[in-house]
Amino acid sequence: MKKNNSLMQLRKEEITEINGYDMKLGWRIMPKEQMPKVFRGSFKEKTDSVVTITAQTSTGGSYLVYNANRIDIKDKTNDIEPFGFIVHSTGASTWGMFIHHGDWVGLTEKPPA
């Protein structure tokens, strides 16, 4: 499987959206309609939902991971595609890491019947 991990610079409107996000620790599921703007274009259209995970940093900020659940119709599978970054106590970082086509166990799963 091809790896396509990329450092991605956030746009101003994406940073504004993230800074307004409730940084409550833990995880939650966002439906497609509430997906953050960091998921762009046709990728967003192929995504069903996003699991959002928030954890505290030692400096008073948060680690924030949006884990997209992308439906791969061609292969009849669900893929997870994380985008993670740090939200400092002063606001969101301007850069994040998007992992597309990774190679870890559990990346692609057949959905239940």
C-alpha positions as CSV (number, residue, x, y, z in Angstrom):
1,M,0.0,0.0,0.0
2,K,1.4,3.4,-1.0
3,K,2.0,5.9,1.8
4,N,1.1,9.5,1.2
5,N,1.7,11.3,4.5
6,S,1.9,15.0,4.1
7,L,2.5,18.0,6.3
8,M,-0.3,20.4,5.5
9,Q,-0.5,24.1,6.1
10,L,-3.9,25.2,7.5
11,R,-5.8,28.0,5.9
12,K,-7.0,31.0,7.9
13,E,-10.6,29.8,7.9
14,E,-9.6,26.4,9.1
15,I,-7.6,27.8,12.0
16,T,-10.5,30.0,12.9
17,E,-12.8,27.0,12.9
18,I,-10.4,24.9,15.0
19,N,-10.0,27.8,17.5
20,G,-13.8,27.8,18.0
21,Y,-13.9,24.0,18.6
22,D,-14.8,22.7,22.1
23,M,-11.5,21.1,23.3
24,K,-13.3,18.8,25.7
25,L,-11.0,15.8,26.3
26,G,-11.9,12.4,24.9
27,W,-13.6,11.4,21.7
28,R,-16.8,12.0,19.8
29,I,-18.2,11.2,16.4
30,M,-19.1,14.0,13.9
31,P,-21.5,13.3,11.0
32,K,-20.4,14.2,7.5
33,E,-22.3,17.5,7.7
34,Q,-20.2,18.7,10.6
35,M,-16.8,17.7,9.2
36,P,-14.2,20.3,9.6
37,K,-12.9,22.3,6.7
38,V,-9.4,20.6,6.8
39,F,-11.0,17.8,4.8
40,R,-11.3,19.3,1.4
41,G,-12.9,18.7,-2.0
42,S,-13.7,15.2,-3.3
43,F,-12.1,13.6,-0.2
44,K,-14.9,15.1,2.0
45,E,-17.5,13.7,-0.4
46,K,-16.2,10.2,0.1
47,T,-16.2,10.5,3.9
48,D,-19.1,9.2,6.1
49,S,-18.1,10.6,9.5
50,V,-15.2,11.8,11.6
51,V,-14.0,10.5,15.0
52,T,-12.6,13.5,16.9
53,I,-10.0,12.7,19.6
54,T,-8.7,15.4,22.0
55,A,-5.9,14.9,24.5
56,Q,-4.1,17.4,26.7
57,T,-0.4,18.4,26.1
58,S,2.0,19.0,29.0
59,T,2.0,22.8,28.1
60,G,-1.7,23.5,28.5
61,G,-2.7,22.9,24.9
62,S,-4.4,20.0,23.2
63,Y,-3.5,17.3,20.6
64,L,-6.4,17.1,18.2
65,V,-6.9,14.3,15.7
66,Y,-9.7,14.2,13.2
67,N,-10.0,10.5,12.1
68,A,-12.0,10.4,8.9
69,N,-14.1,7.3,8.1
70,R,-13.8,7.1,4.3
71,I,-16.0,4.7,2.4
72,D,-14.1,2.9,-0.4
73,I,-16.9,1.8,-2.6
74,K,-14.6,0.2,-5.2
75,D,-13.0,-2.1,-2.6
76,K,-16.2,-2.3,-0.4
77,T,-14.2,-1.3,2.7
78,N,-14.0,1.5,5.3
79,D,-10.7,3.3,5.5
80,I,-9.6,5.5,8.4
81,E,-7.6,8.6,7.5
82,P,-6.3,10.7,10.4
83,F,-5.4,14.4,10.3
84,G,-3.6,15.6,13.5
85,F,-2.2,18.8,14.9
86,I,-1.6,20.7,18.1
87,V,-3.8,23.4,19.5
88,H,-1.6,25.5,21.7
89,S,-2.9,27.4,24.7
90,T,-2.7,30.5,22.4
91,G,-4.5,28.9,19.4
92,A,-4.3,26.3,16.7
93,S,-1.0,25.4,15.0
94,T,-0.8,26.5,11.4
95,W,0.5,23.0,10.3
96,G,-0.9,19.5,10.7
97,M,-0.1,16.0,9.5
98,F,-2.5,14.1,7.1
99,I,-2.0,10.4,6.7
100,H,-3.5,9.1,3.5
101,H,-3.0,5.5,2.4
102,G,-1.0,4.4,5.5
103,D,0.0,0.8,6.1
104,W,-0.9,0.0,9.7
105,V,-3.0,-3.0,10.9
106,G,-6.7,-2.1,10.9
107,L,-6.5,0.8,8.4
108,T,-9.0,-0.9,6.1
109,E,-11.8,-3.0,7.4
110,K,-14.7,-4.8,5.7
111,P,-18.0,-3.4,7.2
112,P,-20.3,-5.8,8.9
113,A,-23.1,-7.4,6.9
